Every structure is written in C-alpha cells, then in structure tokens.
C-alpha cells in the first residue's frame, strides 16, 4: 500500500470500505466521498442525531434581490429549524420538523413589519416564514417530502434532492445537501413556489467515527435561490431572490440568540414556547406508523 492510500485508510477508519473515494487523500489534498448509507449516518451525527433528541438548526443571514446578475441586499434573516429524528428499519430516518424564520432590517437588526421595496417604490407588509410541523424522510439520496402526505405529493410538480458527496480534509468533513422543487397549489390565486436550497454541514471526522457520539457538533452554511416573495408584490418584474446564511446546530431552545427568541415569542409564542410539544403530533404519527 502506498503512503497516500495508507494515510487515507487510516483517516477514514471505520468508514473505509463504505465511503467510496473519488479523488484525493485526507490529510494531504481533499477527498471526495460518494453518497452511500455511511454518508447518511455521518450526516445524521453531524446535522441531526442518532436518537430522537431535539435538534435545532440556527442560522443568521441576508436575502438579496438579483436582477441582471446584480445582487442587492434586501433584508436580514433569522432562521431556526426544530427537528426530531427517528431511525427506520429500512435504513433511513423520519423527522418531525418545523421552521420559524424572521426577516429583519439590515441596519438595526429589528424585526421587519413593513418593507420599503427598492424595486417598486412601494411599501410591503412583511410575511415571516412558518413551515410545518411536517414529516420528512432523510435518506442516503437526500431529504424527501413525506410520501404518505397525499396532499403535499399532489402539489409537487418537480422535486429533486441530494446528499453528498462528502469532502474530507484532515479531521474536517463537509457534507452538502440540496432540495430543488416546484410546488403548485390548486387555488388559482395561490402563487407557485420554486425553491433551490443548498446546505453544507462541517464537523469533525473523529466525531463521525466515534461510536460513543450520538450527536456531534457542526456548523452550517446555507444558500438558496427562490422566486420573488409573494408579499413583495413584484408582478412581472424580472429577477429573483437569493439568500446566504451561516450558523450551527443547537440542542436547547435557551441556546438560541436572545434577538431570535424575542422575535419568535412575539410572532409565534405558542410554537416557540415548547418546540417538543409543537412537534408532538407529528412525532406521534411517526411512532404510530412504526407500530
């Protein structure tokens, strides 16, 4: 065995033999690792948990408007996703989740109620984001909408998702994931939604390989491309939105930043009061499906 192969096999134990090396070597140049069940398990340790504890993705970022390839910052974004994961016999996880995202003034960081739209000259009433609670499936191929949710499946006209390949350099491991979708609702007044979300987690390969670690620390980097928000009332104005954000995984609501908690308690007091209780109905559904 040559030195590069030896370094790689040592760096990836016990993942060697399940991760497929595409290029490079850990500890020298980055190695790309193909998506497979072991990549899914690494993702679950970093981005989620191997047990059903509460996992929070907290991120802070900026939404941009993009017209003629020129990006213009519009407002801030305070993001939190609340999740609980349940391993399934078929080698994937079901998760109960909901998201609360708040749009903020770029200068003051305060919660936006109205937005001075630089493209139209109008003042818009801001609608913050609440998604879920929902059930999703986390597989080696990516995150899927719940196939048992007939209504959601009927709305999905296009959907693609990916997980990996992972990138390893020394003790650092990055795992990207993506969701690209078009959602068309039956009401003629409801706008269609097109999203392209990309999230990358960064953590320690040592943590991934440690059998005693159930939930490892990680940081998060997020980007997306979306149609104009309906509340912006952009009509046929050319362009689209783009976001970037960064943050980390948390496991306690009290660890969320004070400014985020203040906004959540103001806008969604019942949901943020006890996220575990907020998820309880979907958790019961997942557990019922497993019996």
C-alpha positions in Angstrom: 0.0 0.0 0.0 1.5 3.4 -1.0 1.7 6.3 1.6 -1.3 8.2 0.2 -3.5 5.1 0.3 -2.3 4.3 3.8 -3.0 7.9 5.1 -6.5 7.7 3.5 -7.3 4.3 5.1 -6.2 5.5 8.5 -8.1 8.8 8.3 -11.4 7.1 7.3 -11.5 4.1 9.7 -14.0 2.8 10.4 -15.7 4.4 7.4 -13.2 3.0 4.9 -14.8 0.3 2.9 -18.2 2.0 2.9 -17.2 5.5 1.8 -16.0 5.4 -1.9 -13.1 7.7 -2.5 -13.4 9.6 -5.8 -10.2 11.7 -5.6 -7.5 13.0 -3.3 -6.5 11.8 0.1 -7.4 13.0 3.6 -4.6 14.9 5.3 -2.9 15.8 2.0 -5.5 17.0 -0.5 -9.2 16.9 0.0 -11.0 13.6 -0.7 -14.5 13.4 -2.2 -16.6 10.6 -0.8 -19.6 9.2 -2.7 -23.1 9.3 -1.1 -24.0 6.0 0.4 -25.5 4.7 3.7 -22.4 5.5 5.7 -22.5 9.1 4.4 -26.1 9.2 5.6 -25.0 8.1 9.1 -22.3 10.7 9.1 -24.8 13.3 8.1 -27.1 12.2 10.9 -24.4 12.5 13.5 -23.4 16.0 12.4 -26.6 17.6 11.1 -29.0 15.6 13.3 -28.8 12.9 15.9 -28.9 9.1 16.1 -31.5 9.4 18.8 -34.7 11.5 19.0 -33.5 14.5 20.9 -34.5 18.0 19.8 -32.1 19.3 17.2 -32.1 23.0 16.2 -30.5 24.5 13.1 -29.9 28.1 13.9 -28.6 30.4 11.2 -28.3 34.2 10.5 -28.1 35.6 7.0 -29.1 38.0 4.3 -31.7 37.9 1.5 -30.7 39.5 -1.8 -32.6 40.6 -4.9 -30.9 39.6 -8.1 -31.7 41.5 -11.3 -29.4 41.2 -14.4 -27.0 39.2 -12.4 -26.5 42.0 -9.9 -27.2 41.1 -6.2 -28.7 43.8 -3.9 -29.1 43.1 -0.1 -32.8 43.5 0.9 -33.1 42.3 4.5 -31.7 40.1 7.2 -32.9 36.6 8.0 -33.0 34.9 11.5 -33.6 31.2 10.9 -34.3 28.2 13.2 -35.4 24.7 12.2 -36.6 22.5 15.0 -36.3 18.7 14.3 -36.6 15.3 15.9 -35.3 12.2 14.1 -36.4 8.6 14.2 -34.4 5.8 12.7 -36.4 3.4 10.5 -35.9 -0.4 9.9 -35.2 0.3 6.2 -32.1 2.3 6.9 -33.3 5.9 6.8 -34.7 8.4 9.2 -38.1 10.1 9.6 -38.1 13.5 11.0 -40.7 15.8 12.5 -39.8 19.4 11.8 -40.9 23.0 11.7 -39.2 26.2 10.7 -39.6 29.8 12.0 -37.7 32.4 10.0 -37.9 36.2 10.6 -37.0 39.0 8.3 -35.1 41.9 9.8 -33.8 45.4 9.0 -30.3 45.3 7.6 -29.1 48.2 9.7 -30.9 47.8 13.1 -31.4 44.0 13.1 -35.0 44.7 14.2 -38.0 42.6 13.1 -39.5 44.0 9.9 -43.2 44.6 9.8 -43.1 46.7 6.6 -40.5 46.7 3.8 -39.6 49.7 1.6 -39.3 47.8 -1.7 -36.4 49.3 -3.7 -37.6 47.8 -7.0 -41.2 49.0 -7.0 -41.1 52.0 -4.7 -44.0 50.5 -2.7 -44.2 49.7 1.0 -45.0 46.0 1.5 -46.4 44.2 4.5 -43.8 41.5 5.5 -44.8 37.9 6.0 -42.4 35.9 8.0 -41.9 32.2 7.5 -43.5 29.4 9.3 -43.2 25.9 7.8 -44.7 22.8 9.4 -44.9 20.9 11.5 -44.2 18.4 8.8 -42.8 14.9 8.4 -39.9 14.3 6.1 -37.7 11.4 5.2 -33.9 11.7 5.4 -32.3 9.1 3.1 -28.9 8.5 1.5 -30.3 10.3 -1.6 -31.3 13.4 0.4 -34.4 14.8 2.2 -37.8 13.8 0.8 -41.3 15.1 1.3 -43.4 12.6 3.2 -44.6 10.1 0.6 -47.6 9.4 2.9 -48.8 13.1 2.7 -51.1 12.8 -0.3 -51.9 16.5 -0.4 -48.2 17.6 -0.5 -47.4 15.0 -3.1 -50.2 16.3 -5.3 -48.7 19.8 -5.0 -45.2 18.7 -6.0 -44.7 19.1 -9.8 -40.9 18.8 -9.6 -38.7 17.6 -6.8 -35.1 16.5 -6.6 -32.7 16.1 -3.7 -29.2 15.0 -3.0 -26.8 14.2 -0.1 -23.1 14.3 -0.6 -20.6 13.5 -1.8 -18.7 14.4 1.4 -15.4 16.2 1.3 -12.7 15.2 3.8 -9.5 17.1 4.6 -7.6 16.1 7.7 -10.2 16.0 10.5 -12.6 18.2 8.7 -15.6 16.7 6.9 -18.1 18.7 4.9 -21.4 17.1 3.7 -23.6 19.1 1.3 -27.3 18.5 0.7 -29.8 20.1 -1.7 -33.5 20.3 -2.4 -34.9 21.7 -5.7 -38.7 21.8 -6.1 -41.7 23.4 -7.7 -44.9 23.5 -5.6 -48.2 24.3 -7.4 -51.2 24.8 -5.2 -54.8 24.1 -6.5 -56.1 27.6 -5.9 -55.7 29.8 -8.9 -54.8 32.8 -6.6 -52.0 30.9 -4.9 -48.6 31.5 -6.5 -46.4 28.6 -7.4 -43.3 28.2 -5.3 -39.9 27.3 -6.8 -37.0 26.7 -4.5 -33.4 25.6 -4.7 -31.9 25.1 -1.2 -28.3 24.1 -0.6 -26.9 23.4 2.9 -23.5 22.2 3.9 -22.5 21.0 7.4 -19.0 21.0 8.7 -17.8 18.8 11.5 -15.1 16.5 12.8 -14.3 13.2 11.2 -13.1 12.0 14.6 -16.6 12.7 15.9 -18.2 10.9 13.0 -16.1 7.8 13.6 -16.5 7.8 17.4 -19.2 5.1 18.3 -19.8 6.8 21.6 -21.0 10.1 20.0 -24.7 10.2 19.1 -24.9 13.9 18.1 -21.8 15.7 17.1 -21.3 19.5 16.9 -21.5 21.0 13.5 -21.6 24.4 11.7 -24.0 25.2 8.9 -23.7 27.1 5.6 -26.9 27.8 3.6 -27.7 29.2 0.2 -30.9 29.3 -1.8 -32.4 30.7 -5.0 -36.1 31.5 -5.0 -38.8 33.4 -6.8 -39.7 36.8 -5.5 -41.6 36.5 -2.2 -45.4 37.0 -2.9 -45.6 39.7 -0.2 -43.1 41.8 -2.2 -45.8 42.2 -5.0 -43.2 42.2 -7.7 -45.6 41.3 -10.5 -43.7 40.6 -13.7 -40.5 42.4 -12.5 -37.5 40.4 -13.7 -35.2 38.8 -11.3 -35.4 36.5 -8.2 -34.3 36.2 -4.6 -31.1 34.7 -3.3 -30.1 34.0 0.3 -27.0 33.1 2.2 -26.7 32.3 5.9 -24.5 30.5 8.4 -24.9 29.1 11.9 -24.6 25.9 13.9 -26.5 23.0 15.4 -28.0 23.5 18.9 -29.9 21.2 21.2 -31.6 23.6 23.6 -34.0 26.4 22.9 -32.3 28.5 25.6 -29.1 28.4 23.4 -30.8 30.4 20.6 -29.7 34.0 20.4 -31.7 36.4 22.5 -32.8 38.5 19.5 -34.2 35.4 17.7 -36.1 34.3 20.8 -37.6 37.8 21.3 -38.9 37.7 17.7 -40.2 34.1 18.0 -42.0 34.9 21.2 -43.6 37.9 19.6 -44.7 36.3 16.3 -45.2 32.6 17.2 -45.4 32.5 21.0 -47.3 29.1 21.1 -44.9 27.4 18.8 -41.6 28.5 20.4 -42.9 28.1 24.0 -42.2 24.3 23.8 -40.9 23.1 20.4 -41.1 19.5 21.6 -44.8 19.9 22.3 -45.2 21.7 18.9 -43.8 18.6 17.2 -45.7 16.1 19.4 -48.5 15.4 16.9 -46.1 14.6 14.0 -43.9 12.5 16.4 -47.0 10.5 17.4 -47.7 10.0 13.7 -44.2 8.7 13.1 -44.3 6.4 16.0 -47.7 5.2 15.1 -46.5 4.4 11.6 -43.7 2.4 13.1 -46.0 0.1 15.1 
